[in-house]
Amino acid sequence: MKLARMQTPEGVVSGRYADGIVTTDEGEYVVGRDGELTYPCSPSALYCVGRNFAETLEQMDYERPDEPDFFIKPPASLVGPDQPIRYPDWTDELTYAGELVAVVDERCRDVEVDDVPDVVRGYTVMNDVDALDQQGRTARKAFDTSGPLGPWLETDLDPRGIDMETVVDGETRQSANTELMLFDPYEIVSFLSRRFTLRPGDAIAFGSPANPGTVEPGDTIEITYEGVGTLRNTVVESRS
């Protein structure tokens, strides 16, 4: 089942998504007529794991981590599907990275690996936008529109062993499978739950395969994870 959130003139509504319609307890909302899809959860934080694919370590000349290497994006970075990614005027090197994301369903802490499926509401897709020429992860990754997320949550998914690809203006830039992760999604959720009390709606991104690359204004980025869907966003000038 797919769960989605839609921004309408009256506010955000949430419900089941199918064939361009969000169904709530109050009725049906048609995408494009009644509003547009927005990011499918409202997290207190986005926990993001880096250096989680061996090929990425080789490409970026990183050392292999002994445990998940993570950072945090703020909710202010979020933007929904088909919404613009603004190219900041203070960077000359903006990059994409296609990532699978788990969304937490209940307040939890110290979750065992085998119990992770019980605390996850579903899975979605994130583009970990990065101003690569800035100093430090927060400066690079925590700015407006640096966290495109969507298009919906897929509740019926085993995230281990699914294909993904990132396409920029029709050119495939990333292609991989989640079985190539150094730490699988269940291990990562469990690891983070030993450090943070996870809250409903919190998002956990599992890292990007090799070949995160630069983009320019006008580029459209499409990130697809098998069984989930495609997140699509276009880069625009910061003042457009």
C-alpha positions in Angstrom: 0.0 0.0 0.0 1.1 3.5 -0.8 0.6 6.4 1.7 0.9 10.0 0.5 0.5 13.5 1.7 -1.0 16.2 -0.5 -0.7 20.0 -0.1 -4.2 21.5 -0.8 -5.3 25.2 -0.5 -6.8 24.2 2.9 -3.7 22.4 4.2 -2.0 19.0 4.1 -4.1 15.9 3.8 -2.9 12.3 4.2 -4.2 9.0 3.0 -3.9 6.0 0.7 -2.5 6.8 -2.8 -3.5 5.0 -6.0 -3.7 6.2 -9.6 -3.3 9.9 -8.9 -5.9 9.9 -6.0 -5.3 10.3 -2.3 -8.1 8.8 -0.3 -8.7 10.0 3.2 -11.4 9.5 5.8 -13.0 12.7 4.5 -13.0 11.8 0.8 -10.9 11.6 -2.4 -8.4 14.2 -3.6 -7.1 14.2 -7.1 -3.5 15.1 -7.7 -3.3 18.2 -10.0 -6.9 19.2 -9.4 -7.1 19.4 -5.6 -3.4 19.9 -4.9 0.0 18.4 -5.3 1.9 15.7 -3.5 4.3 16.9 -0.9 7.0 15.0 1.2 5.3 12.0 2.6 6.2 12.4 6.3 6.9 15.2 8.8 10.1 14.2 10.6 11.7 15.7 13.6 15.0 14.9 11.9 16.4 13.2 8.8 19.1 10.8 9.8 21.4 10.2 6.9 24.0 7.4 6.6 27.0 8.1 4.4 29.8 5.8 3.0 27.5 2.8 2.9 28.4 1.3 -0.5 31.8 -0.1 -1.3 32.0 1.4 -4.7 31.3 4.8 -3.2 34.2 4.4 -0.8 36.5 3.6 -3.8 35.2 6.5 -5.9 35.5 9.1 -3.2 38.6 7.6 -1.6 36.9 7.1 1.8 38.0 4.6 4.4 35.5 1.8 5.2 33.6 2.6 8.4 33.5 0.2 11.3 29.9 1.3 12.0 27.3 3.4 10.2 28.6 6.9 9.6 25.7 9.3 9.9 24.7 13.0 9.9 21.5 14.9 10.3 19.5 17.1 7.9 16.9 19.4 9.4 13.3 19.3 8.4 13.8 22.8 6.8 15.7 21.0 4.0 12.7 19.1 2.8 10.9 19.6 -0.5 8.4 17.4 -2.1 8.3 15.5 -5.5 8.3 17.7 -8.6 9.2 20.7 -6.5 12.3 22.7 -7.5 15.8 22.2 -6.1 17.2 25.7 -5.8 20.9 26.0 -6.8 22.4 28.2 -4.0 24.4 31.2 -5.2 27.2 30.4 -2.7 28.2 27.1 -4.3 29.7 26.1 -7.6 29.4 22.3 -7.1 25.9 21.0 -6.4 25.6 17.2 -6.4 22.8 14.6 -6.3 22.7 11.2 -4.5 19.8 8.7 -4.8 18.9 7.2 -1.4 16.3 4.8 0.0 14.6 6.0 3.2 12.7 4.3 6.0 10.0 6.3 7.9 9.4 5.4 11.5 5.9 4.5 12.6 6.1 4.7 16.4 8.2 6.2 19.2 11.0 3.6 19.9 14.4 3.1 21.2 16.9 0.2 21.4 15.2 -1.7 18.6 16.6 -5.1 17.8 17.5 -5.8 14.2 14.8 -8.5 13.8 12.2 -6.1 15.2 12.9 -3.2 12.8 10.1 -4.1 10.3 7.6 -3.7 13.2 8.6 0.0 13.8 8.8 1.1 10.2 5.8 2.7 8.5 7.2 2.4 5.0 9.9 3.4 2.6 10.4 6.4 0.3 13.2 8.0 -1.8 15.5 11.0 -1.0 17.9 13.0 -3.1 20.7 13.9 -0.7 21.6 17.2 -2.4 25.1 18.4 -1.4 27.0 21.7 -2.0 30.2 19.7 -2.2 32.6 22.7 -2.2 31.5 23.9 1.2 33.3 23.1 4.5 31.7 20.5 6.8 28.7 18.3 6.3 26.2 20.7 7.8 27.2 23.6 5.5 27.2 21.2 2.6 24.0 19.3 3.2 21.6 21.3 5.5 20.0 24.1 3.4 16.7 24.8 1.8 15.6 22.2 -0.8 18.6 20.0 -0.1 16.3 17.2 1.0 13.8 16.2 -1.8 11.7 13.4 -0.4 8.9 11.3 -1.9 6.8 10.6 -3.8 5.0 8.5 -1.2 5.6 5.7 1.3 5.4 2.1 0.3 4.4 0.0 3.3 4.8 -3.5 1.7 8.5 -3.7 1.0 11.6 -5.7 2.1 14.3 -3.1 1.4 17.1 -5.6 1.2 18.0 -6.6 -2.4 16.1 -4.0 -4.5 17.4 -2.3 -7.6 17.8 1.5 -8.0 18.8 4.0 -10.6 19.3 7.7 -10.9 18.7 9.4 -14.3 19.6 13.0 -15.0 18.1 14.4 -18.2 17.7 10.9 -19.7 21.2 9.7 -18.8 21.6 6.9 -16.2 24.1 8.2 -13.6 23.6 5.6 -10.8 22.6 1.9 -11.0 22.9 -0.5 -8.0 21.1 -2.8 -5.7 20.6 -2.4 -1.9 22.3 -5.8 -1.3 25.6 -3.9 -2.0 25.1 -1.8 1.2 27.8 -2.3 3.8 25.1 -2.0 6.5 21.6 -3.1 5.6 18.6 -1.0 6.4 17.5 -3.0 9.4 21.0 -2.8 10.9 21.1 1.0 10.4 17.7 1.6 12.0 18.7 -0.6 15.0 22.0 1.2 15.3 20.4 4.7 15.3 17.8 3.6 17.8 20.5 2.9 20.3 21.6 6.6 20.1 18.3 8.4 19.5 14.7 8.0 20.6 13.1 7.7 17.1 9.7 9.4 16.7 6.8 8.8 14.3 7.6 10.3 11.0 11.4 10.4 11.4 13.2 9.6 8.2 16.4 7.4 8.0 18.3 7.5 4.7 20.6 4.6 3.9 23.3 6.2 1.7 23.9 6.5 -2.0 25.6 4.1 -4.5 28.6 5.2 -6.5 28.6 8.1 -9.0 27.0 10.9 -7.2 27.6 13.7 -9.7 27.1 17.4 -10.3 24.0 19.1 -11.7 23.2 22.5 -13.1 20.1 24.7 -13.3 17.6 23.1 -15.8 18.7 19.5 -15.0 15.9 17.1 -14.0 16.9 14.3 -11.6 14.8 11.1 -11.4 15.6 8.6 -8.7 13.8 5.2 -8.7 13.9 2.4 -6.2 12.3 -0.8 -7.2 9.0 -1.4 -5.4 8.8 2.2 -4.1 8.6 4.6 -7.0 10.3 7.6 -8.6 11.3 10.9 -7.0 11.6 13.6 -9.7 12.9 17.2 -9.2 14.3 19.9 -11.4 17.2 22.2 -10.4 16.5 25.9 -10.8 18.5 29.2 -10.3 18.3 30.2 -6.7 16.3 33.4 -7.4 14.0 31.9 -10.1 
